[in-house]
Amino acid sequence: MTFTGLHLPLITPFTTTGALAEDALERLAHTVVDDGADGIVALGTTAEASSLTADERARVLEICAAVCAERAVPLTVGVESASTASTAEALAALDRRATAALVPVPAFVRPSEEGVIAHFTALTAAAPVPLIIYHIPYRTARPLSAGTLLSLAAIPGVAGFKHAAGGIDDATITFMADRPDRTAVLAGDDRFASPLLALGASGAILASAHLATARFARLVALWRAGQADAARALGHRLAALSDALFAEPNPVVIKAVLAEQGRIPSRAVRLPLLPATPEATGTALQRAS
Ligand SMILES: O=C(O)C1=N[C@H](C(=O)O)C[C@H](O)C1
């Protein structure tokens, strides 16, 4: 299976009293698909997954799975835990309607690169669905060399990567040149999405695409079609939007803009996140229009 196109890592909307806003989540999921998203990611970082209760996580999954089934689009589910055993347990219990699981290196632990390979080898044995490895060293504190990324790509059961290396570094360039064709690479760093697509990424998982969904979908399509001039120009404009949306910790600005636009009932986020400032919200609203 090859993952292509734009996949939306949905925020979790809350009501004005702080409860899960189920209707708003369902509406949002339908809207992004209407606007050109090729798939949905539930319970990613952008969903504040670690701040949700187990019941809320289960409801989010049910809602997203129902929309994905109705719209016939893939559902990728974020699964994160501190150890290999607990991650394997969470994967084994995954909703059967999931198409893939998005799994980072456990944060804070800082295993060796050999440990990372052993971790994902063990997880593929436990997972009922293919894995998309979430490479995000600035959150996990575990950089990975090109050699390790290529070893991970060779593990049966690894369908691809969400690549969010914090830039286009040496490892990224070597990995993009040498990875097997069957390995999907999805751009996962909003600001660097266009350059990674230019290097051959097959798609993207971008929180920024809650806004301007159709334009982000077009960015992916243009790069995939080799229309570099148009893609580059659009990429520059969308990078400016991403800058504004990531001016404060994700997803606080995105939620504030969606609330201002009346697409979700409130800008509420859960601690330790704080609601977006009016300044950041104003700038993002302008760039989103
Ligand atoms: O939840 C996600 O998936 C994403 N998370 C990233 C982050 O919060 O660092 C941003 C990316 O756009 C998608």
Ligand as a Chemical Component Dictionary entry (heavy atoms), coordinates in Angstrom:
data_LIG
# 
_chem_comp.id                   LIG 
_chem_comp.type                 NON-POLYMER 
_chem_comp.pdbx_formal_charge   0 
_chem_comp.three_letter_code    LIG 
# 
loop_
_chem_comp_atom.comp_id 
_chem_comp_atom.atom_id 
_chem_comp_atom.alt_atom_id 
_chem_comp_atom.type_symbol 
_chem_comp_atom.charge 
_chem_comp_atom.model_Cartn_x 
_chem_comp_atom.model_Cartn_y 
_chem_comp_atom.model_Cartn_z 
_chem_comp_atom.pdbx_ordinal 
LIG O1 O1 O 0 -0.596 15.798 14.515 1  
LIG C1 C1 C 0 0.071  15.781 13.497 2  
LIG O2 O2 O 0 0.043  14.833 12.720 3  
LIG C2 C2 C 0 0.942  16.917 13.212 4  
LIG N1 N1 N 0 1.665  17.391 14.156 5  
LIG C3 C3 C 0 2.740  18.263 13.943 6  
LIG C4 C4 C 0 3.136  18.913 15.228 7  
LIG O3 O3 O 0 2.272  19.285 16.017 8  
LIG O4 O4 O 0 4.332  19.077 15.451 9  
LIG C5 C5 C 0 2.419  19.240 12.868 10 
LIG C6 C6 C 0 1.976  18.562 11.635 11 
LIG O5 O5 O 0 1.406  19.494 10.780 12 
LIG C7 C7 C 0 0.966  17.491 11.873 13 
# 
loop_
_chem_comp_bond.comp_id 
_chem_comp_bond.atom_id_1 
_chem_comp_bond.atom_id_2 
_chem_comp_bond.value_order 
_chem_comp_bond.pdbx_ordinal 
LIG O1 C1 DOUB 1  
LIG C1 O2 SING 2  
LIG C1 C2 SING 3  
LIG C2 N1 DOUB 4  
LIG C2 C7 SING 5  
LIG N1 C3 SING 6  
LIG C3 C4 SING 7  
LIG C3 C5 SING 8  
LIG C4 O3 DOUB 9  
LIG C4 O4 SING 10 
LIG C5 C6 SING 11 
LIG C6 O5 SING 12 
LIG C6 C7 SING 13 
# 
